[in-house]
Amino acid sequence: MMEFEQAAVLRDGNTNMHEQLWEKLVGLDPTETARRSGCRFDGDSSTFIVPLMGADFVVDGGQRLIAPADDPETQAGFLEQLCILAYLINASDIPVSGKLVSGEKLEAGQFFFRGPHGLPTPKLEEAFGDEPSLLDEACARLNAEPCEYGDASLSIRILPNVPIVFIIWGGDDEFEARASILFDETASRQLPLDALLAGVQLAVKKLIEAVK
């Protein structure tokens, strides 16, 4: 797996926020990158087409721009850029295993997913804990895949090789609501953990927005 390099974050208007990642990406063979990641490379425009949570994004290495395919004038946000760039650089051409694990079970996950890097399960509990059926509604609206865990659950393929499962157990007079976020055991071979967390944060935001 290719080594992930931490982004140099530039926050000045429309300047690039992940310059080191861009440098890494443009140095790779685009055809091989597309094959590994399960994305498309358009040779005519020299751009990648990357599906992120069901929406296509255009990645232009020459212009250092990432934008939604249906809104090319709008630059993708910081988290979207991090997920997409890190994925194109690191993705492995290996099948999803189907074995789900907690974040702590991923390589180095027990050290990473804590404190400020904790998974956003409290947001899920707050949004869906009193009414787990709302997660089923979000599933339908986001074209996610329903699962059969807990009181409600779904799987979102945030990137072609990266499915994430979200589970809710509803609260009652005896037990508080509980949420769980599980990953395919291959997830850390597709994304570095900081980019994987960014993907989770984006997915949770989409889930909550889907039922507002």
C-alpha positions in Angstrom: 0.0 0.0 0.0 1.2 3.4 -0.8 2.4 5.6 2.1 0.1 8.4 3.1 1.7 11.8 3.5 0.0 14.4 5.8 -1.5 17.3 3.9 -0.2 20.8 4.2 -3.3 22.7 4.9 -3.7 26.0 3.2 -6.9 27.9 4.1 -6.6 31.1 1.9 -9.8 31.4 -0.2 -9.7 29.0 -3.1 -6.0 28.0 -2.8 -5.3 24.3 -2.5 -5.8 22.8 0.9 -3.9 19.6 0.4 -0.9 20.5 -1.7 1.3 17.6 -0.7 -1.5 15.2 -1.6 -1.9 16.8 -5.0 1.8 16.5 -5.6 1.7 12.8 -4.7 -1.4 12.2 -6.9 -0.1 13.9 -10.1 3.1 11.8 -9.8 1.1 8.6 -10.2 0.2 6.7 -13.3 -3.5 7.7 -13.9 -4.6 4.5 -15.5 -3.2 2.4 -12.7 -4.7 4.8 -10.1 -8.1 4.4 -11.7 -7.7 0.6 -11.8 -6.7 0.4 -8.1 -9.5 2.8 -6.9 -12.3 1.6 -9.1 -12.8 5.1 -10.4 -12.7 6.5 -14.0 -10.0 8.5 -15.7 -11.0 10.6 -18.6 -8.0 10.9 -20.8 -9.4 13.6 -23.0 -9.8 16.0 -20.0 -7.1 14.4 -17.8 -9.6 14.2 -14.9 -10.7 11.4 -12.6 -14.4 10.8 -11.9 -14.7 9.7 -8.2 -18.0 8.6 -6.6 -18.2 9.9 -3.1 -21.3 8.7 -1.2 -23.2 8.4 -4.4 -22.3 11.7 -6.0 -19.7 12.0 -8.7 -16.8 14.4 -8.2 -14.4 15.6 -10.9 -10.7 15.6 -9.9 -8.5 17.9 -12.1 -4.8 17.4 -11.1 -3.6 20.1 -13.5 -5.9 22.7 -12.0 -5.7 21.3 -8.5 -9.5 21.3 -8.3 -12.2 18.9 -7.1 -15.8 19.8 -7.8 -19.2 18.0 -7.9 -19.8 16.7 -11.5 -23.2 18.4 -11.5 -21.9 21.7 -10.1 -18.4 22.3 -11.6 -18.2 25.9 -10.3 -18.3 24.8 -6.7 -15.1 23.5 -5.2 -15.4 20.5 -2.9 -15.0 21.1 0.9 -12.0 20.3 3.0 -13.2 16.8 4.1 -14.4 15.8 0.6 -11.0 16.8 -0.8 -9.2 14.9 1.9 -11.2 11.7 1.3 -10.9 11.8 -2.5 -7.2 12.6 -2.7 -6.2 10.2 0.0 -8.3 7.5 -1.6 -6.8 7.9 -5.1 -3.3 7.8 -3.6 -3.8 4.9 -1.3 -6.6 2.7 -2.7 -5.8 -1.0 -3.1 -7.3 -3.3 -5.7 -8.5 -5.9 -3.2 -12.1 -7.1 -2.7 -14.2 -6.1 0.2 -13.9 -9.0 2.7 -17.4 -8.8 4.2 -16.0 -9.1 7.7 -17.1 -6.1 9.8 -14.8 -4.7 12.6 -14.9 -1.8 14.9 -12.5 1.1 14.3 -10.3 0.0 17.2 -9.7 -3.3 15.3 -8.3 -1.6 12.3 -4.5 -1.3 12.1 -3.5 1.5 14.6 -7.2 2.1 15.2 -7.0 1.5 18.9 -4.6 4.5 19.2 -6.3 6.7 16.6 -10.0 6.6 17.3 -10.0 8.3 20.7 -10.3 11.7 22.1 -10.7 14.3 19.3 -10.6 11.5 16.8 -13.4 9.6 18.4 -16.1 8.3 16.0 -19.2 10.5 16.0 -21.6 7.9 17.5 -23.1 10.5 20.0 -24.5 12.4 17.0 -26.2 9.3 15.7 -27.6 8.5 19.1 -29.0 12.0 19.4 -30.5 12.0 15.9 -31.9 8.4 15.7 -31.9 7.0 19.2 -35.5 8.0 20.1 -36.8 6.9 16.7 -34.6 4.3 14.9 -37.0 4.1 12.0 -35.7 7.5 10.9 -32.5 5.7 10.0 -34.5 3.5 7.6 -35.9 6.7 6.0 -32.4 8.0 5.6 -31.4 4.7 4.0 -34.1 5.1 1.3 -33.3 8.7 0.7 -29.6 8.2 0.3 -29.9 4.9 -1.7 -27.9 3.2 0.9 -28.1 -0.6 1.6 -30.3 -1.7 4.5 -28.7 -4.1 7.0 -30.2 -6.3 9.7 -28.3 -5.2 12.8 -29.7 -3.5 15.9 -33.1 -1.7 15.7 -32.1 0.0 12.4 -28.9 -0.2 10.3 -27.5 0.6 6.9 -24.4 0.4 4.8 -23.0 3.4 2.9 -20.3 2.8 0.3 -18.5 6.2 0.8 -16.0 5.3 -1.9 -15.9 2.4 -4.3 -13.9 0.1 -2.0 -15.0 1.5 1.3 -18.4 0.5 2.8 -19.3 1.7 6.3 -22.1 0.2 8.4 -24.1 2.4 10.8 -26.2 0.7 13.5 -28.8 2.2 16.0 -30.3 0.6 19.1 -33.2 2.7 20.3 -33.4 4.0 23.8 -36.2 3.2 26.3 -36.9 3.6 30.1 -34.3 1.0 30.9 -31.5 1.5 28.4 -30.0 4.6 26.7 -29.8 4.7 22.9 -26.6 3.3 21.4 -25.0 3.6 18.0 -22.2 1.7 16.4 -20.0 2.3 13.3 -18.4 -0.7 11.7 -15.9 -1.0 8.9 -14.9 -3.8 6.5 -11.6 -5.1 7.8 -9.9 -3.9 4.6 -10.8 -0.3 5.2 -7.4 0.8 6.5 -5.8 -0.6 3.3 -8.0 1.8 1.3 -7.7 5.0 3.3 -5.5 6.3 6.1 -7.4 6.6 9.3 -7.7 10.4 9.3 -9.3 10.3 5.9 -11.5 7.4 6.9 -12.7 9.5 9.9 -13.4 12.3 7.5 -15.5 10.0 5.4 -17.5 8.9 8.5 -18.1 12.5 9.5 -19.4 13.3 6.0 -21.7 10.2 6.1 -23.1 11.1 9.5 -23.8 14.6 8.3 -25.6 13.2 5.2 -27.6 10.8 7.4 -28.8 13.5 9.7 -29.6 16.0 6.9 -31.7 13.3 5.2 -34.2 13.2 7.9 -34.4 16.9 8.8 
